[in-house]
Amino acid sequence: MLTQHAEQRIQQRSISESSIDLLTTYGEVDYHRGAEIYFFSKRSWNRLCRDKACSTQQKDKLKNCYAVLADGRVITVGHKTHRFKQGRH
């Protein structure tokens, strides 16, 4: 389920809902201030590529994406421009 804010960000940043599904299925999760942040680490990215879960074109767009979820709802999505710090709680 998407919040209104997430719907706007998906449109603005050209991130598809299927990309969010791949993030939540294959991506790593980190917890920060009560929210879940899904992103691709090297290990999760390799698992996605090994399973051939999406097209090469979609992989190019997906590699640096992240999604923030709280209470099972997508709050926002974006493209990483820097490395996330691990272990923030």
Secondary structure, 3 states (H helix, E strand, C coil): CECHHHHHHHHHHCCCHHHHHHHHHHCEEEEECCEEEEECCHHHHHHHHHHCCCCHHHHHHHCCEEEEEECCEEEEEEECCCCCCCCCC
